[in-house]
Amino acid sequence: MSIRLRKWQNKAGKVEEAWQVDFVFHHPDGRRQRVVKFSPVQTRRGAEQYERELRASLLNGTFGKENNTGERPMTLAEFAPRFLTYSENNNKHSSVVSKSQILEAHILSFFGGMALAAIGPAEIEDFKAVMRKKKSAARARKEAPTRAALRKRSGEEPKPLSLKTINNVLTVLSKLLAVAEEQRVIEQAPRVRLFAKLPKPPFDFLTFEEAERLLNAAEPEWRALLLVALKAGLRQGELIGLQWSDVDFQCGKLHVRRTIWRGVSGLPKGGRERTVELPGSAVDALKGHRHLRGPYVFCQEDGRPLTDGLLKLPLRRALQRAGITREQGRIGWHDLRHTYGSHLAMRGIPLTVIKELMGHAAIDMTERYAHLSPDTRREAVGVFDRPSAPACDIRATRMEDAANHP
């Protein structure tokens, strides 16, 4: 196959390179036609596939006809706005933002100029190989400037993308291709194989004693919010979106009807509302928190909903006052939700009940809370050292059962 990696120097003096297809096609009538084109997929395998496609189009007489009719295959970059419109109509706002970021950061740079119909298993595997070598830029954006400067000075390299992150990107690519098939832009979407099922990432939670210390150390205006987070298990966006009309003081229940993310209100995760029973301590805390600033239970002074940014410092200050630290990182609001699920499981609550209380879509999401703390496990095996139960004549019991149930 006649492919080569062509290199040249641009006007700025920088060396650029690109995979190019260059071959001579012999027509059945004896004519010879030279074809020189840059590959839309800039890998060796992509260029080889492109040459095969060009030779096939020359053989069946379709080469160049798309240009004569004014029609040409739609590229992924051209289809991306239609995909985001589909997402806006069918997904939560947070999902749309996430998909848009993944498209911009990863997918468009590789597939943007490629025709959707030209994306096949080989091109997808090339993309996966590139992603495996890619470094994470999110860390550099999020960390403080001083930390970034120290990391650069010490020569510390950014970490490669995690397989979980790559799987998230592949999932968006797979959905985009499926939507393209659904809208009849392509005949059939290629299968996008994810990397092997990954173990669920570890999570942190507070012990029973740490949870009490955190509540005792909380500032008065934030204590009710922290208590509801720990004893109702609401997600951060659900706490922000909670309204007084959702609180049933008489029955001791919360109706989780909405979540607010970056100022946009929507249904809770999974698209389902749910009801959460409250312990008496949470009901009392909410009664003491009553205010006249508007419909939102937890809000700013002017009644507007809280934001993610406004919630960071109150939790951080309470953790510092309580002396709660972790070597592996800082405890966040979602760890309080993990605490809720873990405490329920450690108290012996059935997983099916925990699933409903936490609003999980599937039981496998709840099974992560089925673990027991080391102390609870020690207590469990301690039953073997307790005094034996009164002796029981097994043989006599069986004979009695047989007599009662002939």
Residue pairs with C-beta under 8 A, 6 or more apart in sequence:
1 23
1 48
1 51
1 52
2 21
2 22
2 23
2 51
3 19
3 20
3 21
3 22
3 39
3 44
3 47
3 48
3 51
4 19
4 20
4 22
5 17
5 18
5 19
5 20
5 44
6 17
6 18
6 19
6 20
7 15
7 16
7 17
8 15
8 16
8 17
9 15
9 16
10 16
18 38
18 39
18 42
19 38
19 39
19 41
19 42
19 43
19 44
19 46
19 47
20 36
20 37
20 38
20 39
20 47
21 35
21 36
21 37
21 38
21 39
21 47
21 50
21 51
21 54
22 34
22 35
22 36
23 34
23 35
23 51
23 54
23 55
24 32
24 33
24 34
24 35
25 32
25 33
25 34
25 35
25 55
25 58
26 32
27 33
27 58
33 58
35 54
35 58
37 50
37 54
39 46
39 47
39 50
40 46
40 50
40 113
40 114
40 115
40 118
41 47
41 49
41 50
41 114
41 118
41 123
41 126
43 126
43 130
45 122
45 123
45 125
45 126
46 122
46 123
46 126
49 118
49 120
49 122
49 123
50 118
53 118
54 63
57 63
57 64
66 72
66 73
72 115
73 115
73 116
73 117
73 118
74 115
74 116
74 185
75 112
75 113
75 114
75 115
75 116
76 107
76 108
76 111
76 112
76 113
76 114
76 115
76 116
76 119
76 176
77 108
77 111
77 112
77 113
79 116
79 176
79 180
79 185
80 103
80 108
80 112
80 176
82 179
82 183
83 99
83 103
83 175
83 176
83 179
83 180
84 96
84 99
84 100
84 103
86 179
86 183
87 95
87 96
87 99
88 96
91 99
92 261
92 266
92 267
92 269
92 271
93 261
93 262
93 264
93 266
94 237
94 261
94 262
94 264
94 266
97 262
99 172
99 175
102 168
102 169
102 172
103 172
103 176
105 137
106 131
106 134
106 169
107 169
107 172
107 173
107 176
110 127
110 130
111 119
111 123
111 127
111 173
114 123
116 177
116 180
116 185
116 186
117 186
117 187
119 177
119 190
120 190
121 190
121 191
124 170
124 173
124 190
124 192
124 193
127 173
128 166
128 170
128 195
131 161
131 166
131 169
132 160
132 161
132 166
133 160
134 160
134 161
135 157
135 158
135 159
135 160
135 161
136 158
136 159
136 160
136 161
136 162
136 165
137 158
139 158
139 159
140 148
140 158
143 151
163 195
163 198
164 198
164 201
166 195
167 194
167 195
167 198
170 192
170 193
170 194
170 195
171 192
171 194
173 192
174 189
174 192
177 186
177 189
177 190
177 192
178 189
180 186
180 189
181 187
181 188
181 189
200 368
203 335
203 338
203 368
204 326
204 328
204 329
204 331
204 335
204 338
205 335
205 338
205 339
205 341
205 342
205 343
206 214
206 230
206 324
206 331
206 335
206 336
206 339
207 373
208 343
210 322
210 324
211 230
211 339
211 343
213 322
213 323
213 324
214 226
214 230
214 318
214 319
214 322
214 324
215 223
215 226
215 227
215 230
216 322
217 318
217 319
217 321
217 322
218 226
218 314
218 318
218 321
219 314
219 317
219 318
222 314
222 315
222 318
223 285
224 285
224 286
224 288
224 289
224 298
225 239
225 298
225 314
226 314
226 315
226 318
226 336
227 281
227 282
227 285
228 234
228 239
228 242
228 254
228 278
228 282
228 285
228 286
229 239
229 333
229 336
229 337
229 340
230 336
230 339
230 340
231 278
231 279
231 281
231 282
231 340
232 254
232 276
232 278
232 282
232 340
233 276
233 337
233 340
233 341
233 357
233 358
234 242
234 254
234 256
234 276
234 337
235 259
235 268
235 269
235 334
235 337
236 308
236 311
236 333
236 334
237 259
237 260
237 261
237 268
238 256
238 258
238 259
238 268
239 298
239 306
239 333
240 259
240 260
240 296
240 298
240 305
240 306
240 307
240 311
241 257
241 258
241 259
241 260
241 265
241 296
241 305
242 254
242 256
242 296
242 297
242 298
243 257
243 258
243 295
243 296
243 297
244 290
244 295
244 296
244 297
245 295
246 254
246 255
246 256
246 257
246 297
247 253
247 254
247 255
247 286
247 297
248 254
248 255
249 283
249 286
249 287
252 277
252 278
252 279
252 280
252 283
253 275
253 276
253 277
253 278
254 275
254 276
254 278
255 273
255 274
255 275
256 268
256 273
256 274
256 275
256 276
256 359
257 267
257 268
257 273
258 265
258 266
258 267
258 268
259 265
259 266
259 267
259 268
259 269
260 266
260 305
262 307
262 308
263 305
263 307
267 273
268 274
268 359
269 359
270 359
270 360
270 361
272 359
272 361
274 356
274 357
274 359
276 357
277 357
278 286
286 297
289 297
293 299
293 301
293 302
293 303
294 303
294 304
295 303
296 303
296 304
296 305
296 306
298 306
299 305
299 306
300 306
300 310
311 333
315 331
315 332
315 333
315 336
316 330
319 325
319 330
319 331
324 331
337 358
338 369
340 358
341 354
341 358
341 366
341 368
341 369
342 369
342 371
342 373
344 353
344 354
344 357
344 369
345 351
345 354
345 369
345 370
345 371
345 372
346 372
346 373
346 376
351 363
351 366
351 367
351 369
351 370
352 363
352 366
354 366
354 369
355 363
355 365
355 366
358 366
360 366
372 380
